[in-house]
């Protein structure tokens, strides 16, 4: 959870504080009863339905589609992910993908496209997917090879997408494919593809250390109508980057939530566990470990909400700021969770312990939506650009 004294900072207004309080209360009371980590598909469906019915998915759509604010509010999205990540990683995932999967439509869709997609996402009645990565094109988006060929009345998609979150359970995907207007990034377009479109298939469900719905999707003579095109031909790379510019900060927020939960669990363990006749918390090494964790999490939080605040103030792009937030927050959360396991000792690696679950949950966040190494490239290029003009 985000502490009340942090929410009192001028990054936030009263609506943010009310949202955080309501979601935190709801999540602690409701989420545990909806999640079964042995049934990730069913859990995600239940979570999306419940989040929609409670009104929290309004944060994932713009105001003209019943959203909380006129535009997507990145601070609200970050508050949601930090709160849900604290309670359960699968709950964070279910919320996040409703936003990311619909983000390109919210940002670039026509009124008709938004009206067709956003209300069902807002109400938790449809599940969204974002199909960008490929077997040979993950961080290097410009290298993707899935094609979209113009045909009578629409476009034909052919190729393979992998590591697709909500793959196999989504009702619709935003799919990025090469249309060839130019070489590299300038020849990519985005399409809205319903999951039941002929020619779209689930090739493989992918199992990972922190289970959630992931799949490889195949497109074989998959024809979509003209109005499935999102934005202009050749605008797909810009659409993908603008969407990630909004949601990359929220990955950092999810990591913050997980790190905060690990620190909470470690602190409780430190004051209750006796060693050498005294609580672990009395040992200076334990205090040093907790102090490092507190400092790292608070530094992460400031970077996250700096980036989110700047975007919400109207900055067109926050690529560097979001990259810094994601890099620092995910790396710091990994360290905090690892320290928590050390404080728990052998119990920390026992299946079913929260810190063991967090250790598996956090690992993917250092990779998806741009691995740490890619964030370093983004940050360095933005920094060096000031010296190359």
N, C-alpha and C positions, 0 to 999 in steps of 0.2 A: 504494500500500500504506500501511497505518498503521504508523508507526514503533514499534519495540519500546518506546522510552521513553515514548511516548504511551499505549500499551496497559498500561504499568505503573501508570498513574494509578488512583486508587480508584474510578473509574467502573466498572471491569471486575473480573471474577473469573477464576480460572484456566481455567474452561470457555470464556470469551470469548477468552482468549489462545490456547488450543489450537485453537479454531475458526478464528481468524484465521490462524494458522500453517498449518493444514492446507489451508484454502481458497486461501491465497496460493500455496502450493507447487503445488497441483493446477491452479489457474487458469493460471499461467505455463506449465506443461507441457502442458496439455490444450486450453485455449480456442483458441489460434491455429489449431490443426488442424481445429477444428469450424466456424470462421467463414468464410463467403464473402459479402462485402458485395454481390455481384451476385445472390445467392440468399438473400434475407433470410428467406423462409418456411422454406426448408430448414435454414438456419442456426439459426433459433429452435427448430425441432423437434429438431435434433440437440443443441442446448444444453440444452433442457429434459430430454431423455432422459438426457444425461450427468450433469447436476446431480442428477437424481433417483437415478440408479444410484450416484452417489458419496455420497449421503445428505445433501447440502446443502439440499435442499428440505424437509427435516424442520423447518427454521427457519420455514417458511411455514404450518405447521399447529399446532394446540394439542396438548398432551401426550396427551389422551385419544384422539387420532387418530394417535399415533405421532410426535408432534413432539418437539423437543429439550427443551422445558420445559412446565410446566403451561399457561401462557398464552403468547401470542405475545410474544417478548422483543425489544423494539425495539432494544436495543443490538446484539443478534446480527444483526438485519436491517440495521442501519446498517453494521456491520462488513462484512457480505457485499456490500452495494452499493458501499461505498468500495473494497473489494478488486477486485470485478469491474469497476467503472467505471475503475479504474486500468489494467486489462488490455485491456478492449474494451467499448465502449458497448452493443453488441448483447447481450453476455453479461449485463451489468447489467440490460438491459431484460427479457431472458428470465426471469431470477430474480425481478425486481420484480413482474412481472405475475402470476406464480404466487401471490405473496403478496397483492397488491392484489385480484386477481380472485376469490380465495377468502376474503379478509378478512371480508366481510360474513357469510359462512357460518360461519367460525371464531368470530366474535364473537356472532352472533345466531341461528345455526341451531339447529334441534332436533337431538337425538341422531341421528335418522334422516337428516336433511339433511346433517349433518356426515359421517356414515358413508358416504353415497352420493357425496360430493364430495371429501373431504379425502385419503383414501388414494391415489387415482389421481393427484392433484396432488403429493402427497408423494413418490411413486415415479417421477414424471416421465412418467406414462402418459396424462395428460390435460392440456390447455392451458386456462387460464382467461382470462376477459375481464370487464371492468367497464364497463357501458354506462350512463353517466350523461349526458354532454354531448349537446346537440342543436344544430341550426343556429342557433337563437335563444336558447339557454340553455346557456352555458358556465360562467362564474364565478357567474352568477346562477341557481343550481340551482332556486330556488323558481319560476322562470319556465318550467320544462319543460312541454311540451304533449302528450307521448306519453300515451295513456290506457290504463287497464286497467279493463275493464267486467266486472262480475259476470255470469256466465252459468251455465247448469246444469252442475254438476260442476267449475267452475273459473273462469278469468278469460280475457278476450279482450284482447290487446294490439294497439294500432294507433298508428302514428307512426313517427318517424325518429330515429335516434341517429347521431351523427357524431364523428369524431376518436376512434374506439374502438380502443384498442390491442389487438393480437391479433385484430382484426376480420378475419374470413375464414379464420383458422386455429384459433380457439378451439373447444373441444369443448362449452363451456357458458359462458353469460354471466350475471352478476347485472345485471338490468335494472330501472331506476327509472322508474315511471310514475305518472301522476296517477289516483288512485282517488276523489278528491272528498269525503273526510270533512270537510274544511274548506278555506278558501281558502289559497292560497300554499303554504308549506312543510309545513303540517300536513295536506295532502291528498295526500301522495305515499306510495307503497308500493314495496317491493322484491320482485322475483321471480327465481327460478332458472329459466333458460330454456336447455335443451339446444340446440345449434347446428342440429340436424336437425329442429327443431320446424316443422311446416308453417306457412307464413305468415311465417317469418323468412327474409330474403334479404339478400345482400350487394349493395347498390346500386352501390357504387363503392369501389375500392381507392385510397387516397390516397398519393401519393408526396411525400416531404418531403426536406429537405436532408441529413438523417442517416437513411438508409433503415431503416425497421423496419415491421412489419405494422400498418397502420392502415386503417380502412374506415368507410364509412357503411353503417349497417344499416337495413333497412326491416322494419316489423311491420305486416302486413295480415291482419286476422282470424286472428291468431296465438293459439291457445288453449292454455293450460297448465292443469294440474290444480290442485285446491285446495291440495295440499301443496307447490306451487311458491312460495306466498307465504312470504316470509322475515320473521319477526317478526309484528307486528300490522298490520292495515290502518292507514294513516296514519303508520306509524313509519319510512317510507323515508328521509325527510330526516335523521332522527336516526341511522339506520344509516349513511347515506353520510358524514355528518360525523364520526361516531365512527371509521369506517374510515380516513378521511383524517387524523384526529388521530393514528392510529398510523403511517400510511405517509408523511405529509408530511415528517417528519424524515428518512426514508430517501432522499427526493429530494435533500435537502441533502447526505446522505452520498455519493450518487452523484456530485454535483458536486465534493465534496471529493476523491474518487478521481481524477476527471478532472483537477482542478487539480493534484493531487500529481504525476500523470504528466507534465503539461506542465512543471511546475517541474523535474522530473528530466531531461526532454529538454533544456530550456533550459540547465540547469546543465552537462550534458555538452557541449553545443554551446559554451558560454561558455569552458570550459577547453581545448577542442580547436581552436577556430577562431582563427586569427591575424589581427590587424588592426593596421596601422601597426607591425609588427614585434614585437607582443606578443599574448598571448591576450586575447580579448574580456573575460575575467573580470578582467583587470587594470584595465580602464577603470572609473572611478568611476560613470559613468552605468549601466553594466551591473550593478555591485554594488548600486546604489540600486534598480534594477528587481527584482533577485533578493530584496533585503531586503524590499521591499514585498510581494512574493509570499509569502515565508515567513511574514511577520506576518499577512497576510490569511488564509492557509490555517490557521494555528494558531488564530487567533481563531474561524474557522468551525468547526473541530473541537470546540472547547470549547462553543460554542453548541449544536451538534448533539447531543453526548453529554450535555450538561446536560438537554436536552429528553427524550432517550431514557431517561436514568437516572430522571428524575422519573416518566415513564410507567411504567417497570418497578417503581418503588417503590409503585405503586398509585394515583397520581393519576388520577381519573376522566377529566379533560380537561386537555390541555396545549396548547390551541388557540393561545394567545399565544406560548408558548415554541417550538412547532413552526413558527409563522409567522415568528418572528424568525430561527430557524435556516435555514429555507428561503430567505428573502429574502437574508440576508447571505451564505450559502454559495454560492448560485447566482450572485449578482452578483459576488462575489469571484472565483469560479472563472472567470467570463467575462473578468475583468480579467487574471487570471494567464495564461490561455491566450493572450489577445491580446498580452501582453508576450512570451510565449515565441515567438510568430510574429515579433515585431520582432527578437528576438535571432537568429532563424534567417535573417532577411532574406528575399530572394526565394525561397529554398528553402522557407520556411515556408508559402507558398501553393501549392506544387507538389502536385498530386494524388498520393496515396500516402505522403506524409510524415505521421507520427503527429500532429504539431501541427496540420496542416491538418484531419485527421480529427476531432481534439478540438474544433476551432473549430466544426465543423458539429454535433458531438454535443452540445455544451453549450448551444446556443442555445435548444432547446426546453425545457430544464429551468427557464428563467426564466418559462415560460408555464404548463406543465401542472401539474395539481393546485393551481391558484391562481396567477395571474400575480403578479409582484412588486407591482404596484399594488394588487391585491386583498389581499396580505399586509399592506401598509401600512394599509389600512382596518381589517383584523382587529386589528392591533397597536394602532392608535390608539383603536379602540372599547374594547378591553380596558383600556387605560390610562385613558381618560376615565371609564370606569364607576366608578372609585374616587372620582371627584370629583362624581358625580351622585346619590349616595345621601343 
